[in-house]
Amino acid sequence: MTAVKNTEAQLHTGLTQRQISMMGLGGAIGAGLFVGSGQAISIAGPAVLISYLLAGTVIIVIMAMLAEMVAAHPSSGAFSTFAHKAMGRSAGSTLGWLYWVQLVVVIAAEATGAAAITAAWFPALPQWAWVLGFVVVLTGANLLGVRNYGRFEYWFAVIKVAAIIAFLVFGALVLAHVIPTDEPVGFANLAAHGGFAPGGMAGIAAAVLIVIFSFGGTEVVSIAAAESKDPAGNIKRVVKSVMLRILFFYLGSILIIIALVPWNDPSVVEGPFAAALAVMHIPGVGLLMNAVVVVALLSAMNANIYGSSRMLYSLGQRKLAPSSVTHVTGKGVPAKAVISSVAFSFLAVGLNWIWPDAVMPILLNVVGSTIIFIWSFIAVTQLILRRRADREGEKLPLRLWGFPGLSIATIVVLAAIVVVAMTDPAARTQLLLTGGLTAAIWVISKLLLRREADAVQDSGL
């Protein structure tokens, strides 16, 4: 894994270390935490804290793996480029296109989710009009240059982080009896209602399957680092500081929720943060949480437009996508890659008008387990490239601690998660659909690369 200079000079280095750090924080603090955590709590009970700790540890190691590879070779293709170097063009193509397909579907889903909330606030405008508005505004923000994208994402992240910090402060004051409540609260709920782990180890494991997807989005910093002036230094600082803060925010928030509200209360599944805020008697709690969820969805949507366009640009640079997507404007933006990445979202405007409740659930089921496949690719890639670097005596700017034991253990844990997931009917369906999508992309990539090789061979005759 030779350390090389970033060759993608057409992209501007307009992102600052502060912006990348906030992107890392904001990427993980999304609807998965504000809404999805309720389902995990309902499965594992208070022991969901263990689920979050396990999943958080895995993502910290995955990010450390990415940091090692990004420092050696910053690239807008990030883990796709690394897989390309480690396992060949087919692997790089498969991972890149899998990530891109996931993001374009999720972009449309996030626009739809945010529109569903805002349309309820302002019923005069139909849901599809809100989807169109969100897509147009955030596409425009991405086309204005990476510096402007960074500003948008920075302030989105600031709002989300401020909301989490405020929640932690108010929750701590309630638990310390500084803020009075109708009924005495404390930590009794952690052992009541069936004990700390009412679902046993099976409940903890099942919750991990939900929790681990909440951390998806943090990998965008490995892509963003390529558009900063000090990729190696920035990715190092981000991984060291941001990941531990994310784990603290997640664990702290969940601890407050399950301490204030019985884990089996139906309101926890419907909206865990809203349920806890209701105990605190925060006025306008429903509107407040919906506003935070809208910000979280738009923030993730903004980051995913950026990440998908840079991945597509990198695929084009490596001749794994049409060369037209490598065109860069004077502001350093791969405009055609941006437009291509949001094209499906414009299609989603029509889908929202015709079948508002049917299409998105099907598409999300197909890409529902993508993050497990991507993390597994990253772990295997790092193992291969690090062994290659050590064998060739290469000096790496950053080195993952505990190698190779930690890398192998991470791969084993990810494999175990997949095995456990296969025992759950809903998770099994998602895994099989995502596995089928991955296999289809791999087959198409192999066929196209073989055709390209044959064409080159024929031209040389």
GIBEL-V79172 format. One record per residue. N is the residue number from 1. RES is the residue in three letters. SS is DSSP state (h for helix, s for strand, l for the rest). NEAR is the number of other ideal C-beta (glycine too) atoms within 8 Angstrom. Layout:
n & res & ss & near
N & RES & SS & NEAR
N & RES & SS & NEAR
This chain:
n & res & ss & near
1 & MET & l & 12
2 & THR & l & 8
3 & ALA & l & 10
4 & VAL & l & 7
5 & LYS & l & 3
6 & ASN & l & 10
7 & THR & l & 5
8 & GLU & l & 11
9 & ALA & l & 5
10 & GLN & l & 6
11 & LEU & l & 14
12 & HIS & l & 9
13 & THR & l & 7
14 & GLY & l & 9
15 & LEU & s & 12
16 & THR & l & 7
17 & GLN & h & 11
18 & ARG & h & 7
19 & GLN & h & 13
20 & ILE & h & 16
21 & SER & h & 12
22 & MET & h & 13
23 & MET & h & 16
24 & GLY & h & 14
25 & LEU & h & 15
26 & GLY & h & 15
27 & GLY & h & 14
28 & ALA & h & 14
29 & ILE & l & 13
30 & GLY & l & 15
31 & ALA & h & 12
32 & GLY & h & 11
33 & LEU & h & 14
34 & PHE & h & 13
35 & VAL & l & 10
36 & GLY & l & 12
37 & SER & h & 16
38 & GLY & h & 13
39 & GLN & h & 9
40 & ALA & h & 14
41 & ILE & h & 17
42 & SER & h & 9
43 & ILE & h & 12
44 & ALA & h & 15
45 & GLY & h & 17
46 & PRO & h & 12
47 & ALA & h & 14
48 & VAL & h & 18
49 & LEU & h & 11
50 & ILE & h & 10
51 & SER & h & 16
52 & TYR & h & 14
53 & LEU & h & 10
54 & LEU & h & 12
55 & ALA & h & 13
56 & GLY & h & 14
57 & THR & h & 8
58 & VAL & h & 13
59 & ILE & h & 15
60 & ILE & h & 12
61 & VAL & h & 11
62 & ILE & h & 13
63 & MET & h & 14
64 & ALA & h & 11
65 & MET & h & 14
66 & LEU & h & 16
67 & ALA & h & 14
68 & GLU & h & 14
69 & MET & h & 16
70 & VAL & h & 16
71 & ALA & h & 14
72 & ALA & h & 14
73 & HIS & l & 13
74 & PRO & l & 10
75 & SER & l & 12
76 & SER & l & 13
77 & GLY & l & 17
78 & ALA & h & 16
79 & PHE & h & 16
80 & SER & h & 15
81 & THR & h & 13
82 & PHE & h & 15
83 & ALA & h & 15
84 & HIS & h & 14
85 & LYS & h & 10
86 & ALA & h & 11
87 & MET & h & 10
88 & GLY & l & 6
89 & ARG & h & 10
90 & SER & h & 11
91 & ALA & h & 12
92 & GLY & h & 17
93 & SER & h & 15
94 & THR & h & 13
95 & LEU & h & 13
96 & GLY & h & 15
97 & TRP & h & 12
98 & LEU & h & 14
99 & TYR & h & 15
100 & TRP & h & 13
101 & VAL & h & 12
102 & GLN & h & 12
103 & LEU & h & 13
104 & VAL & h & 14
105 & VAL & h & 13
106 & VAL & h & 12
107 & ILE & h & 17
108 & ALA & h & 16
109 & ALA & h & 11
110 & GLU & h & 14
111 & ALA & h & 16
112 & THR & h & 13
113 & GLY & h & 11
114 & ALA & h & 15
115 & ALA & h & 14
116 & ALA & h & 9
117 & ILE & h & 11
118 & THR & h & 11
119 & ALA & h & 12
120 & ALA & h & 6
121 & TRP & h & 7
122 & PHE & l & 6
123 & PRO & l & 6
124 & ALA & l & 3
125 & LEU & l & 8
126 & PRO & l & 7
127 & GLN & h & 11
128 & TRP & h & 12
129 & ALA & h & 8
130 & TRP & h & 14
131 & VAL & h & 16
132 & LEU & h & 10
133 & GLY & h & 8
134 & PHE & h & 13
135 & VAL & h & 15
136 & VAL & h & 8
137 & VAL & h & 8
138 & LEU & h & 13
139 & THR & h & 12
140 & GLY & h & 8
141 & ALA & h & 11
142 & ASN & h & 13
143 & LEU & h & 11
144 & LEU & l & 9
145 & GLY & l & 11
146 & VAL & h & 13
147 & ARG & h & 9
148 & ASN & h & 9
149 & TYR & h & 13
150 & GLY & h & 13
151 & ARG & h & 9
152 & PHE & h & 11
153 & GLU & h & 16
154 & TYR & h & 12
155 & TRP & h & 8
156 & PHE & h & 13
157 & ALA & h & 14
158 & VAL & h & 9
159 & ILE & h & 11
160 & LYS & h & 16
161 & VAL & h & 13
162 & ALA & h & 8
163 & ALA & h & 10
164 & ILE & h & 11
165 & ILE & h & 8
166 & ALA & h & 8
167 & PHE & h & 13
168 & LEU & h & 12
169 & VAL & h & 8
170 & PHE & h & 12
171 & GLY & h & 15
172 & ALA & h & 9
173 & LEU & h & 9
174 & VAL & h & 14
175 & LEU & h & 12
176 & ALA & l & 6
177 & HIS & l & 7
178 & VAL & l & 5
179 & ILE & l & 8
180 & PRO & l & 3
181 & THR & l & 10
182 & ASP & l & 3
183 & GLU & l & 4
184 & PRO & l & 5
185 & VAL & l & 10
186 & GLY & l & 7
187 & PHE & l & 7
188 & ALA & h & 6
189 & ASN & h & 15
190 & LEU & h & 9
191 & ALA & l & 8
192 & ALA & l & 7
193 & HIS & l & 9
194 & GLY & l & 6
195 & GLY & l & 7
196 & PHE & l & 8
197 & ALA & l & 13
198 & PRO & l & 12
199 & GLY & l & 12
200 & GLY & h & 7
201 & MET & h & 6
202 & ALA & h & 7
203 & GLY & h & 14
204 & ILE & h & 16
205 & ALA & h & 10
206 & ALA & h & 13
207 & ALA & h & 16
208 & VAL & h & 13
209 & LEU & h & 13
210 & ILE & h & 13
211 & VAL & h & 15
212 & ILE & h & 13
213 & PHE & h & 11
214 & SER & h & 14
215 & PHE & l & 14
216 & GLY & l & 8
217 & GLY & l & 11
218 & THR & l & 14
219 & GLU & l & 16
220 & VAL & h & 13
221 & VAL & h & 15
222 & SER & h & 14
223 & ILE & h & 14
224 & ALA & h & 14
225 & ALA & h & 15
226 & ALA & h & 15
227 & GLU & h & 13
228 & SER & s & 13
229 & LYS & l & 3
230 & ASP & l & 7
231 & PRO & h & 12
232 & ALA & h & 11
233 & GLY & h & 8
234 & ASN & h & 12
235 & ILE & h & 18
236 & LYS & h & 12
237 & ARG & h & 10
238 & VAL & h & 16
239 & VAL & h & 13
240 & LYS & h & 8
241 & SER & h & 9
242 & VAL & h & 13
243 & MET & h & 15
244 & LEU & h & 9
245 & ARG & h & 9
246 & ILE & h & 16
247 & LEU & h & 12
248 & PHE & h & 8
249 & PHE & h & 14
250 & TYR & h & 13
251 & LEU & h & 12
252 & GLY & h & 10
253 & SER & h & 15
254 & ILE & h & 13
255 & LEU & h & 9
256 & ILE & h & 14
257 & ILE & h & 15
258 & ILE & h & 15
259 & ALA & h & 12
260 & LEU & h & 14
261 & VAL & l & 13
262 & PRO & l & 8
263 & TRP & l & 14
264 & ASN & l & 9
265 & ASP & l & 8
266 & PRO & h & 5
267 & SER & h & 10
268 & VAL & h & 16
269 & VAL & h & 9
270 & GLU & h & 8
271 & GLY & h & 10
272 & PRO & h & 14
273 & PHE & h & 12
274 & ALA & h & 12
275 & ALA & h & 16
276 & ALA & h & 14
277 & LEU & h & 13
278 & ALA & h & 10
279 & VAL & h & 11
280 & MET & h & 12
281 & HIS & l & 7
282 & ILE & l & 9
283 & PRO & l & 4
284 & GLY & l & 6
285 & VAL & h & 10
286 & GLY & h & 7
287 & LEU & h & 7
288 & LEU & h & 10
289 & MET & h & 13
290 & ASN & h & 10
291 & ALA & h & 8
292 & VAL & h & 13
293 & VAL & h & 14
294 & VAL & h & 11
295 & VAL & h & 12
296 & ALA & h & 14
297 & LEU & h & 14
298 & LEU & h & 13
299 & SER & h & 15
300 & ALA & h & 14
301 & MET & h & 14
302 & ASN & h & 15
303 & ALA & h & 14
304 & ASN & h & 14
305 & ILE & h & 15
306 & TYR & h & 15
307 & GLY & h & 13
308 & SER & h & 15
309 & SER & h & 14
310 & ARG & h & 17
311 & MET & h & 17
312 & LEU & h & 15
313 & TYR & h & 17
314 & SER & h & 16
315 & LEU & h & 16
316 & GLY & h & 15
317 & GLN & h & 10
318 & ARG & l & 11
319 & LYS & l & 7
320 & LEU & l & 11
321 & ALA & l & 9
322 & PRO & l & 5
323 & SER & h & 7
324 & SER & h & 7
325 & VAL & h & 14
326 & THR & h & 11
327 & HIS & l & 8
328 & VAL & l & 10
329 & THR & l & 9
330 & GLY & l & 3
331 & LYS & l & 8
332 & GLY & l & 12
333 & VAL & l & 12
334 & PRO & l & 15
335 & ALA & h & 10
336 & LYS & h & 9
337 & ALA & h & 15
338 & VAL & h & 14
339 & ILE & h & 9
340 & SER & h & 10
341 & SER & h & 15
342 & VAL & h & 13
343 & ALA & h & 9
344 & PHE & h & 11
345 & SER & h & 13
346 & PHE & h & 10
347 & LEU & h & 9
348 & ALA & h & 15
349 & VAL & h & 12
350 & GLY & h & 9
351 & LEU & h & 12
352 & ASN & h & 13
353 & TRP & h & 8
354 & ILE & h & 6
355 & TRP & l & 7
356 & PRO & l & 9
357 & ASP & l & 5
358 & ALA & l & 7
359 & VAL & h & 8
360 & MET & h & 12
361 & PRO & h & 8
362 & ILE & h & 8
363 & LEU & h & 11
364 & LEU & h & 11
365 & ASN & h & 10
366 & VAL & h & 10
367 & VAL & h & 13
368 & GLY & l & 10
369 & SER & l & 13
370 & THR & h & 13
371 & ILE & h & 11
372 & ILE & h & 14
373 & PHE & h & 12
374 & ILE & h & 14
375 & TRP & h & 12
376 & SER & h & 11
377 & PHE & h & 12
378 & ILE & h & 15
379 & ALA & h & 14
380 & VAL & h & 11
381 & THR & h & 15
382 & GLN & h & 15
383 & LEU & h & 12
384 & ILE & h & 10
385 & LEU & h & 14
386 & ARG & h & 16
387 & ARG & h & 9
388 & ARG & h & 11
389 & ALA & h & 12
390 & ASP & h & 8
391 & ARG & h & 6
392 & GLU & h & 7
393 & GLY & l & 5
394 & GLU & l & 10
395 & LYS & l & 5
396 & LEU & l & 12
397 & PRO & l & 8
398 & LEU & l & 11
399 & ARG & l & 7
400 & LEU & l & 13
401 & TRP & l & 6
402 & GLY & l & 5
403 & PHE & l & 9
404 & PRO & l & 8
405 & GLY & h & 7
406 & LEU & h & 11
407 & SER & h & 14
408 & ILE & h & 9
409 & ALA & h & 8
410 & THR & h & 13
411 & ILE & h & 12
412 & VAL & h & 8
413 & VAL & h & 10
414 & LEU & h & 13
415 & ALA & h & 9
416 & ALA & h & 8
417 & ILE & h & 12
418 & VAL & h & 10
419 & VAL & h & 8
420 & VAL & h & 12
421 & ALA & h & 14
422 & MET & l & 9
423 & THR & l & 6
424 & ASP & l & 10
425 & PRO & h & 5
426 & ALA & h & 6
427 & ALA & h & 11
428 & ARG & h & 11
429 & THR & h & 9
430 & GLN & h & 12
431 & LEU & h & 13
432 & LEU & h & 8
433 & LEU & h & 12
434 & THR & h & 15
435 & GLY & h & 10
436 & GLY & h & 8
437 & LEU & h & 13
438 & THR & h & 11
439 & ALA & h & 8
440 & ALA & h & 8
441 & ILE & h & 13
442 & TRP & h & 10
443 & VAL & h & 8
444 & ILE & h & 8
445 & SER & h & 14
446 & LYS & h & 9
447 & LEU & h & 8
448 & LEU & h & 8
449 & LEU & h & 11
450 & ARG & h & 8
451 & ARG & h & 8
452 & GLU & h & 9
453 & ALA & h & 8
454 & ASP & h & 8
455 & ALA & h & 8
456 & VAL & h & 8
457 & GLN & h & 8
458 & ASP & h & 7
459 & SER & h & 6
460 & GLY & l & 5
461 & LEU & l & 4
